[in-house]
């Protein structure tokens, strides 16, 4: 079975605005470094941490 963490993904997630209510959806092409099950986060190769509840879409490339 192929390891899904080794393949590129398009990740779309919601990023909350730090200063006001609301935020925006961001899509990045990246690799997942690891999945932090304890804190419910996905850690991307650049160190970005995304809360699993903020994920909108994951697409393989």
mmCIF file of the N, C-alpha and C atoms, coordinates in Angstrom:
data_MODEL
# 
_entry.id   MODEL 
# 
loop_
_atom_site.group_PDB 
_atom_site.id 
_atom_site.type_symbol 
_atom_site.label_atom_id 
_atom_site.label_alt_id 
_atom_site.label_comp_id 
_atom_site.label_asym_id 
_atom_site.label_entity_id 
_atom_site.label_seq_id 
_atom_site.pdbx_PDB_ins_code 
_atom_site.Cartn_x 
_atom_site.Cartn_y 
_atom_site.Cartn_z 
_atom_site.occupancy 
_atom_site.B_iso_or_equiv 
_atom_site.pdbx_formal_charge 
_atom_site.auth_seq_id 
_atom_site.auth_comp_id 
_atom_site.auth_asym_id 
_atom_site.auth_atom_id 
_atom_site.pdbx_PDB_model_num 
ATOM 1   N N  . UNK A 1 1  ? 0.847   -1.190 0.000  1.00 0.00 ? 1  UNK A N  1 
ATOM 2   C CA . UNK A 1 1  ? 0.000   0.000  0.000  1.00 0.00 ? 1  UNK A CA 1 
ATOM 3   C C  . UNK A 1 1  ? 0.882   1.239  0.000  1.00 0.00 ? 1  UNK A C  1 
ATOM 4   N N  . UNK A 1 2  ? 0.510   2.240  -0.772 1.00 0.00 ? 2  UNK A N  1 
ATOM 5   C CA . UNK A 1 2  ? 1.274   3.476  -0.864 1.00 0.00 ? 2  UNK A CA 1 
ATOM 6   C C  . UNK A 1 2  ? 1.081   4.329  0.386  1.00 0.00 ? 2  UNK A C  1 
ATOM 7   N N  . UNK A 1 3  ? 2.146   4.995  0.790  1.00 0.00 ? 3  UNK A N  1 
ATOM 8   C CA . UNK A 1 3  ? 2.086   5.894  1.946  1.00 0.00 ? 3  UNK A CA 1 
ATOM 9   C C  . UNK A 1 3  ? 1.557   7.244  1.483  1.00 0.00 ? 3  UNK A C  1 
ATOM 10  N N  . UNK A 1 4  ? 0.340   7.652  1.895  1.00 0.00 ? 4  UNK A N  1 
ATOM 11  C CA . UNK A 1 4  ? -0.239  8.906  1.422  1.00 0.00 ? 4  UNK A CA 1 
ATOM 12  C C  . UNK A 1 4  ? 0.528   10.148 1.860  1.00 0.00 ? 4  UNK A C  1 
ATOM 13  N N  . UNK A 1 5  ? 1.352   10.049 2.904  1.00 0.00 ? 5  UNK A N  1 
ATOM 14  C CA . UNK A 1 5  ? 2.098   11.211 3.372  1.00 0.00 ? 5  UNK A CA 1 
ATOM 15  C C  . UNK A 1 5  ? 3.251   11.560 2.436  1.00 0.00 ? 5  UNK A C  1 
ATOM 16  N N  . UNK A 1 6  ? 3.641   10.637 1.541  1.00 0.00 ? 6  UNK A N  1 
ATOM 17  C CA . UNK A 1 6  ? 4.756   10.892 0.637  1.00 0.00 ? 6  UNK A CA 1 
ATOM 18  C C  . UNK A 1 6  ? 4.331   11.592 -0.653 1.00 0.00 ? 6  UNK A C  1 
ATOM 19  N N  . UNK A 1 7  ? 3.046   11.704 -0.894 1.00 0.00 ? 7  UNK A N  1 
ATOM 20  C CA . UNK A 1 7  ? 2.541   12.274 -2.135 1.00 0.00 ? 7  UNK A CA 1 
ATOM 21  C C  . UNK A 1 7  ? 2.011   13.682 -1.906 1.00 0.00 ? 7  UNK A C  1 
ATOM 22  N N  . UNK A 1 8  ? 2.082   14.500 -2.944 1.00 0.00 ? 8  UNK A N  1 
ATOM 23  C CA . UNK A 1 8  ? 1.619   15.877 -2.845 1.00 0.00 ? 8  UNK A CA 1 
ATOM 24  C C  . UNK A 1 8  ? 0.103   15.957 -2.709 1.00 0.00 ? 8  UNK A C  1 
ATOM 25  N N  . UNK A 1 9  ? -0.317  16.989 -2.034 1.00 0.00 ? 9  UNK A N  1 
ATOM 26  C CA . UNK A 1 9  ? -1.741  17.241 -1.827 1.00 0.00 ? 9  UNK A CA 1 
ATOM 27  C C  . UNK A 1 9  ? -2.053  18.703 -2.095 1.00 0.00 ? 9  UNK A C  1 
ATOM 28  N N  . UNK A 1 10 ? -3.286  18.955 -2.475 1.00 0.00 ? 10 UNK A N  1 
ATOM 29  C CA . UNK A 1 10 ? -3.826  20.300 -2.406 1.00 0.00 ? 10 UNK A CA 1 
ATOM 30  C C  . UNK A 1 10 ? -4.684  20.322 -1.150 1.00 0.00 ? 10 UNK A C  1 
ATOM 31  N N  . UNK A 1 11 ? -4.350  21.229 -0.243 1.00 0.00 ? 11 UNK A N  1 
ATOM 32  C CA . UNK A 1 11 ? -5.053  21.336 1.032  1.00 0.00 ? 11 UNK A CA 1 
ATOM 33  C C  . UNK A 1 11 ? -5.786  22.682 1.055  1.00 0.00 ? 11 UNK A C  1 
ATOM 34  N N  . UNK A 1 12 ? -7.087  22.630 1.263  1.00 0.00 ? 12 UNK A N  1 
ATOM 35  C CA . UNK A 1 12 ? -7.878  23.857 1.409  1.00 0.00 ? 12 UNK A CA 1 
ATOM 36  C C  . UNK A 1 12 ? -8.390  23.895 2.838  1.00 0.00 ? 12 UNK A C  1 
ATOM 37  N N  . UNK A 1 13 ? -8.124  25.021 3.503  1.00 0.00 ? 13 UNK A N  1 
ATOM 38  C CA . UNK A 1 13 ? -8.534  25.152 4.897  1.00 0.00 ? 13 UNK A CA 1 
ATOM 39  C C  . UNK A 1 13 ? -8.959  26.583 5.184  1.00 0.00 ? 13 UNK A C  1 
ATOM 40  N N  . UNK A 1 14 ? -9.689  26.741 6.286  1.00 0.00 ? 14 UNK A N  1 
ATOM 41  C CA . UNK A 1 14 ? -10.165 28.053 6.709  1.00 0.00 ? 14 UNK A CA 1 
ATOM 42  C C  . UNK A 1 14 ? -9.181  28.640 7.710  1.00 0.00 ? 14 UNK A C  1 
ATOM 43  N N  . UNK A 1 15 ? -8.733  29.848 7.441  1.00 0.00 ? 15 UNK A N  1 
ATOM 44  C CA . UNK A 1 15 ? -7.839  30.543 8.371  1.00 0.00 ? 15 UNK A CA 1 
ATOM 45  C C  . UNK A 1 15 ? -8.605  31.712 8.986  1.00 0.00 ? 15 UNK A C  1 
ATOM 46  N N  . UNK A 1 16 ? -8.761  31.662 10.294 1.00 0.00 ? 16 UNK A N  1 
ATOM 47  C CA . UNK A 1 16 ? -9.492  32.713 11.001 1.00 0.00 ? 16 UNK A CA 1 
ATOM 48  C C  . UNK A 1 16 ? -8.698  34.008 10.987 1.00 0.00 ? 16 UNK A C  1 
ATOM 49  N N  . UNK A 1 17 ? -9.397  35.130 10.867 1.00 0.00 ? 17 UNK A N  1 
ATOM 50  C CA . UNK A 1 17 ? -8.770  36.445 10.935 1.00 0.00 ? 17 UNK A CA 1 
ATOM 51  C C  . UNK A 1 17 ? -8.402  36.721 12.385 1.00 0.00 ? 17 UNK A C  1 
ATOM 52  N N  . UNK A 1 18 ? -7.188  37.171 12.616 1.00 0.00 ? 18 UNK A N  1 
ATOM 53  C CA . UNK A 1 18 ? -6.715  37.416 13.982 1.00 0.00 ? 18 UNK A CA 1 
ATOM 54  C C  . UNK A 1 18 ? -7.320  38.660 14.623 1.00 0.00 ? 18 UNK A C  1 
ATOM 55  N N  . UNK A 1 19 ? -7.849  39.580 13.805 1.00 0.00 ? 19 UNK A N  1 
ATOM 56  C CA . UNK A 1 19 ? -8.284  40.871 14.328 1.00 0.00 ? 19 UNK A CA 1 
ATOM 57  C C  . UNK A 1 19 ? -9.790  41.094 14.300 1.00 0.00 ? 19 UNK A C  1 
ATOM 58  N N  . UNK A 1 20 ? -10.500 40.370 13.460 1.00 0.00 ? 20 UNK A N  1 
ATOM 59  C CA . UNK A 1 20 ? -11.944 40.556 13.368 1.00 0.00 ? 20 UNK A CA 1 
ATOM 60  C C  . UNK A 1 20 ? -12.613 39.210 13.133 1.00 0.00 ? 20 UNK A C  1 
ATOM 61  N N  . UNK A 1 21 ? -13.935 39.188 13.184 1.00 0.00 ? 21 UNK A N  1 
ATOM 62  C CA . UNK A 1 21 ? -14.629 37.926 12.929 1.00 0.00 ? 21 UNK A CA 1 
ATOM 63  C C  . UNK A 1 21 ? -14.512 37.571 11.451 1.00 0.00 ? 21 UNK A C  1 
ATOM 64  N N  . UNK A 1 22 ? -14.528 36.302 11.181 1.00 0.00 ? 22 UNK A N  1 
ATOM 65  C CA . UNK A 1 22 ? -14.414 35.842 9.793  1.00 0.00 ? 22 UNK A CA 1 
ATOM 66  C C  . UNK A 1 22 ? -13.022 35.319 9.506  1.00 0.00 ? 22 UNK A C  1 
ATOM 67  N N  . UNK A 1 23 ? -12.705 35.253 8.246  1.00 0.00 ? 23 UNK A N  1 
ATOM 68  C CA . UNK A 1 23 ? -11.421 34.743 7.808  1.00 0.00 ? 23 UNK A CA 1 
ATOM 69  C C  . UNK A 1 23 ? -11.466 34.452 6.327  1.00 0.00 ? 23 UNK A C  1 
ATOM 70  N N  . UNK A 1 24 ? -10.599 33.554 5.855  1.00 0.00 ? 24 UNK A N  1 
ATOM 71  C CA . UNK A 1 24 ? -10.582 33.235 4.432  1.00 0.00 ? 24 UNK A CA 1 
ATOM 72  C C  . UNK A 1 24 ? -10.156 31.791 4.225  1.00 0.00 ? 24 UNK A C  1 
ATOM 73  N N  . UNK A 1 25 ? -10.520 31.269 3.059  1.00 0.00 ? 25 UNK A N  1 
ATOM 74  C CA . UNK A 1 25 ? -10.095 29.931 2.671  1.00 0.00 ? 25 UNK A CA 1 
ATOM 75  C C  . UNK A 1 25 ? -8.780  30.032 1.924  1.00 0.00 ? 25 UNK A C  1 
ATOM 76  N N  . UNK A 1 26 ? -7.864  29.155 2.259  1.00 0.00 ? 26 UNK A N  1 
ATOM 77  C CA . UNK A 1 26 ? -6.535  29.135 1.652  1.00 0.00 ? 26 UNK A CA 1 
ATOM 78  C C  . UNK A 1 26 ? -6.318  27.740 1.064  1.00 0.00 ? 26 UNK A C  1 
ATOM 79  N N  . UNK A 1 27 ? -5.780  27.704 -0.155 1.00 0.00 ? 27 UNK A N  1 
ATOM 80  C CA . UNK A 1 27 ? -5.417  26.441 -0.779 1.00 0.00 ? 27 UNK A CA 1 
ATOM 81  C C  . UNK A 1 27 ? -3.922  26.442 -1.037 1.00 0.00 ? 27 UNK A C  1 
ATOM 82  N N  . UNK A 1 28 ? -3.250  25.378 -0.612 1.00 0.00 ? 28 UNK A N  1 
ATOM 83  C CA . UNK A 1 28 ? -1.808  25.241 -0.821 1.00 0.00 ? 28 UNK A CA 1 
ATOM 84  C C  . UNK A 1 28 ? -1.519  23.859 -1.393 1.00 0.00 ? 28 UNK A C  1 
ATOM 85  N N  . UNK A 1 29 ? -0.477  23.793 -2.213 1.00 0.00 ? 29 UNK A N  1 
ATOM 86  C CA . UNK A 1 29 ? 0.046   22.505 -2.682 1.00 0.00 ? 29 UNK A CA 1 
ATOM 87  C C  . UNK A 1 29 ? 1.232   22.181 -1.800 1.00 0.00 ? 29 UNK A C  1 
ATOM 88  N N  . UNK A 1 30 ? 1.201   21.016 -1.200 1.00 0.00 ? 30 UNK A N  1 
ATOM 89  C CA . UNK A 1 30 ? 2.203   20.709 -0.191 1.00 0.00 ? 30 UNK A CA 1 
ATOM 90  C C  . UNK A 1 30 ? 2.310   19.206 0.037  1.00 0.00 ? 30 UNK A C  1 
ATOM 91  N N  . UNK A 1 31 ? 3.156   18.844 0.962  1.00 0.00 ? 31 UNK A N  1 
ATOM 92  C CA . UNK A 1 31 ? 3.254   17.480 1.474  1.00 0.00 ? 31 UNK A CA 1 
ATOM 93  C C  . UNK A 1 31 ? 2.939   17.536 2.963  1.00 0.00 ? 31 UNK A C  1 
ATOM 94  N N  . UNK A 1 32 ? 2.300   16.497 3.440  1.00 0.00 ? 32 UNK A N  1 
ATOM 95  C CA . UNK A 1 32 ? 2.007   16.397 4.867  1.00 0.00 ? 32 UNK A CA 1 
ATOM 96  C C  . UNK A 1 32 ? 3.230   15.805 5.556  1.00 0.00 ? 32 UNK A C  1 
ATOM 97  N N  . UNK A 1 33 ? 3.719   16.511 6.555  1.00 0.00 ? 33 UNK A N  1 
ATOM 98  C CA . UNK A 1 33 ? 4.874   16.027 7.317  1.00 0.00 ? 33 UNK A CA 1 
ATOM 99  C C  . UNK A 1 33 ? 4.435   14.965 8.314  1.00 0.00 ? 33 UNK A C  1 
ATOM 100 N N  . UNK A 1 34 ? 3.348   15.271 9.035  1.00 0.00 ? 34 UNK A N  1 
ATOM 101 C CA . UNK A 1 34 ? 2.819   14.297 9.994  1.00 0.00 ? 34 UNK A CA 1 
ATOM 102 C C  . UNK A 1 34 ? 1.405   14.687 10.384 1.00 0.00 ? 34 UNK A C  1 
ATOM 103 N N  . UNK A 1 35 ? 0.720   13.747 10.989 1.00 0.00 ? 35 UNK A N  1 
ATOM 104 C CA . UNK A 1 35 ? -0.621  13.991 11.523 1.00 0.00 ? 35 UNK A CA 1 
ATOM 105 C C  . UNK A 1 35 ? -0.524  13.860 13.032 1.00 0.00 ? 35 UNK A C  1 
ATOM 106 N N  . UNK A 1 36 ? -0.886  14.941 13.731 1.00 0.00 ? 36 UNK A N  1 
ATOM 107 C CA . UNK A 1 36 ? -0.846  14.982 15.189 1.00 0.00 ? 36 UNK A CA 1 
ATOM 108 C C  . UNK A 1 36 ? -2.246  14.615 15.699 1.00 0.00 ? 36 UNK A C  1 
ATOM 109 N N  . UNK A 1 37 ? -2.436  13.349 15.977 1.00 0.00 ? 37 UNK A N  1 
ATOM 110 C CA . UNK A 1 37 ? -3.758  12.874 16.405 1.00 0.00 ? 37 UNK A CA 1 
ATOM 111 C C  . UNK A 1 37 ? -4.151  13.414 17.769 1.00 0.00 ? 37 UNK A C  1 
ATOM 112 N N  . UNK A 1 38 ? -3.183  13.604 18.655 1.00 0.00 ? 38 UNK A N  1 
ATOM 113 C CA . UNK A 1 38 ? -3.474  14.087 20.002 1.00 0.00 ? 38 UNK A CA 1 
ATOM 114 C C  . UNK A 1 38 ? -4.083  15.483 19.971 1.00 0.00 ? 38 UNK A C  1 
ATOM 115 N N  . UNK A 1 39 ? -3.471  16.382 19.171 1.00 0.00 ? 39 UNK A N  1 
ATOM 116 C CA . UNK A 1 39 ? -3.948  17.764 19.098 1.00 0.00 ? 39 UNK A CA 1 
ATOM 117 C C  . UNK A 1 39 ? -4.858  18.021 17.906 1.00 0.00 ? 39 UNK A C  1 
ATOM 118 N N  . UNK A 1 40 ? -5.177  16.964 17.142 1.00 0.00 ? 40 UNK A N  1 
ATOM 119 C CA . UNK A 1 40 ? -6.078  17.044 15.979 1.00 0.00 ? 40 UNK A CA 1 
ATOM 120 C C  . UNK A 1 40 ? -5.601  18.082 14.968 1.00 0.00 ? 40 UNK A C  1 
ATOM 121 N N  . UNK A 1 41 ? -4.325  17.934 14.566 1.00 0.00 ? 41 UNK A N  1 
ATOM 122 C CA . UNK A 1 41 ? -3.735  18.866 13.599 1.00 0.00 ? 41 UNK A CA 1 
ATOM 123 C C  . UNK A 1 41 ? -2.978  18.101 12.523 1.00 0.00 ? 41 UNK A C  1 
ATOM 124 N N  . UNK A 1 42 ? -2.921  18.712 11.356 1.00 0.00 ? 42 UNK A N  1 
ATOM 125 C CA . UNK A 1 42 ? -2.065  18.224 10.282 1.00 0.00 ? 42 UNK A CA 1 
ATOM 126 C C  . UNK A 1 42 ? -0.890  19.184 10.204 1.00 0.00 ? 42 UNK A C  1 
ATOM 127 N N  . UNK A 1 43 ? 0.318   18.648 10.186 1.00 0.00 ? 43 UNK A N  1 
ATOM 128 C CA . UNK A 1 43 ? 1.527   19.458 10.103 1.00 0.00 ? 43 UNK A CA 1 
ATOM 129 C C  . UNK A 1 43 ? 2.067   19.324 8.684  1.00 0.00 ? 43 UNK A C  1 
ATOM 130 N N  . UNK A 1 44 ? 2.197   20.467 7.996  1.00 0.00 ? 44 UNK A N  1 
ATOM 131 C CA . UNK A 1 44 ? 2.678   20.470 6.623  1.00 0.00 ? 44 UNK A CA 1 
ATOM 132 C C  . UNK A 1 44 ? 4.194   20.539 6.595  1.00 0.00 ? 44 UNK A C  1 
ATOM 133 N N  . UNK A 1 45 ? 4.778   20.314 5.417  1.00 0.00 ? 45 UNK A N  1 
ATOM 134 C CA . UNK A 1 45 ? 6.235   20.274 5.289  1.00 0.00 ? 45 UNK A CA 1 
ATOM 135 C C  . UNK A 1 45 ? 6.905   21.585 5.689  1.00 0.00 ? 45 UNK A C  1 
ATOM 136 N N  . UNK A 1 46 ? 6.200   22.722 5.571  1.00 0.00 ? 46 UNK A N  1 
ATOM 137 C CA . UNK A 1 46 ? 6.795   24.010 5.948  1.00 0.00 ? 46 UNK A CA 1 
ATOM 138 C C  . UNK A 1 46 ? 6.571   24.358 7.418  1.00 0.00 ? 46 UNK A C  1 
ATOM 139 N N  . UNK A 1 47 ? 5.951   23.430 8.169  1.00 0.00 ? 47 UNK A N  1 
ATOM 140 C CA . UNK A 1 47 ? 5.712   23.659 9.593  1.00 0.00 ? 47 UNK A CA 1 
ATOM 141 C C  . UNK A 1 47 ? 4.327   24.208 9.902  1.00 0.00 ? 47 UNK A C  1 
ATOM 142 N N  . UNK A 1 48 ? 3.565   24.583 8.886  1.00 0.00 ? 48 UNK A N  1 
ATOM 143 C CA . UNK A 1 48 ? 2.203   25.068 9.108  1.00 0.00 ? 48 UNK A CA 1 
ATOM 144 C C  . UNK A 1 48 ? 1.380   23.973 9.771  1.00 0.00 ? 48 UNK A C  1 
ATOM 145 N N  . UNK A 1 49 ? 0.621   24.354 10.801 1.00 0.00 ? 49 UNK A N  1 
ATOM 146 C CA . UNK A 1 49 ? -0.246  23.416 11.501 1.00 0.00 ? 49 UNK A CA 1 
ATOM 147 C C  . UNK A 1 49 ? -1.693  23.803 11.252 1.00 0.00 ? 49 UNK A C  1 
ATOM 148 N N  . UNK A 1 50 ? -2.466  22.849 10.787 1.00 0.00 ? 50 UNK A N  1 
ATOM 149 C CA . UNK A 1 50 ? -3.872  23.101 10.454 1.00 0.00 ? 50 UNK A CA 1 
ATOM 150 C C  . UNK A 1 50 ? -4.740  22.233 11.347 1.00 0.00 ? 50 UNK A C  1 
ATOM 151 N N  . UNK A 1 51 ? -5.655  22.879 12.050 1.00 0.00 ? 51 UNK A N  1 
ATOM 152 C CA . UNK A 1 51 ? -6.606  22.159 12.880 1.00 0.00 ? 51 UNK A CA 1 
ATOM 153 C C  . UNK A 1 51 ? -7.500  21.331 11.959 1.00 0.00 ? 51 UNK A C  1 
ATOM 154 N N  . UNK A 1 52 ? -7.700  20.075 12.282 1.00 0.00 ? 52 UNK A N  1 
ATOM 155 C CA . UNK A 1 52 ? -8.506  19.200 11.440 1.00 0.00 ? 52 UNK A CA 1 
ATOM 156 C C  . UNK A 1 52 ? -9.911  19.752 11.243 1.00 0.00 ? 52 UNK A C  1 
ATOM 157 N N  . UNK A 1 53 ? -10.457 20.434 12.237 1.00 0.00 ? 53 UNK A N  1 
ATOM 158 C CA . UNK A 1 53 ? -11.805 21.009 12.120 1.00 0.00 ? 53 UNK A CA 1 
ATOM 159 C C  . UNK A 1 53 ? -11.857 22.150 11.099 1.00 0.00 ? 53 UNK A C  1 
ATOM 160 N N  . UNK A 1 54 ? -10.700 22.742 10.751 1.00 0.00 ? 54 UNK A N  1 
ATOM 161 C CA . UNK A 1 54 ? -10.653 23.839 9.785  1.00 0.00 ? 54 UNK A CA 1 
ATOM 162 C C  . UNK A 1 54 ? -10.441 23.367 8.351  1.00 0.00 ? 54 UNK A C  1 
ATOM 163 N N  . UNK A 1 55 ? -10.252 22.061 8.137  1.00 0.00 ? 55 UNK A N  1 
ATOM 164 C CA . UNK A 1 55 ? -10.049 21.532 6.791  1.00 0.00 ? 55 UNK A CA 1 
ATOM 165 C C  . UNK A 1 55 ? -11.328 21.629 5.982  1.00 0.00 ? 55 UNK A C  1 
ATOM 166 N N  . UNK A 1 56 ? -11.177 22.031 4.733  1.00 0.00 ? 56 UNK A N  1 
ATOM 167 C CA . UNK A 1 56 ? -12.311 22.077 3.822  1.00 0.00 ? 56 UNK A CA 1 
ATOM 168 C C  . UNK A 1 56 ? -12.197 20.972 2.774  1.00 0.00 ? 56 UNK A C  1 
ATOM 169 N N  . UNK A 1 57 ? -10.966 20.790 2.229  1.00 0.00 ? 57 UNK A N  1 
ATOM 170 C CA . UNK A 1 57 ? -10.777 19.766 1.192  1.00 0.00 ? 57 UNK A CA 1 
ATOM 171 C C  . UNK A 1 57 ? -9.320  19.298 1.168  1.00 0.00 ? 57 UNK A C  1 
ATOM 172 N N  . UNK A 1 58 ? -9.151  18.032 0.822  1.00 0.00 ? 58 UNK A N  1 
ATOM 173 C CA . UNK A 1 58 ? -7.844  17.433 0.572  1.00 0.00 ? 58 UNK A CA 1 
ATOM 174 C C  . UNK A 1 58 ? -7.945  16.729 -0.779 1.00 0.00 ? 58 UNK A C  1 
ATOM 175 N N  . UNK A 1 59 ? -7.024  17.047 -1.680 1.00 0.00 ? 59 UNK A N  1 
ATOM 176 C CA . UNK A 1 59 ? -7.030  16.413 -3.003 1.00 0.00 ? 59 UNK A CA 1 
ATOM 177 C C  . UNK A 1 59 ? -5.632  15.935 -3.325 1.00 0.00 ? 59 UNK A C  1 
ATOM 178 N N  . UNK A 1 60 ? -5.524  14.711 -3.826 1.00 0.00 ? 60 UNK A N  1 
ATOM 179 C CA . UNK A 1 60 ? -4.219  14.192 -4.219 1.00 0.00 ? 60 UNK A CA 1 
ATOM 180 C C  . UNK A 1 60 ? -3.832  14.750 -5.572 1.00 0.00 ? 60 UNK A C  1 
ATOM 181 N N  . UNK A 1 61 ? -2.539  14.819 -5.800 1.00 0.00 ? 61 UNK A N  1 
ATOM 182 C CA . UNK A 1 61 ? -2.040  15.349 -7.078 1.00 0.00 ? 61 UNK A CA 1 
ATOM 183 C C  . UNK A 1 61 ? -1.515  14.225 -7.921 1.00 0.00 ? 61 UNK A C  1 
# 
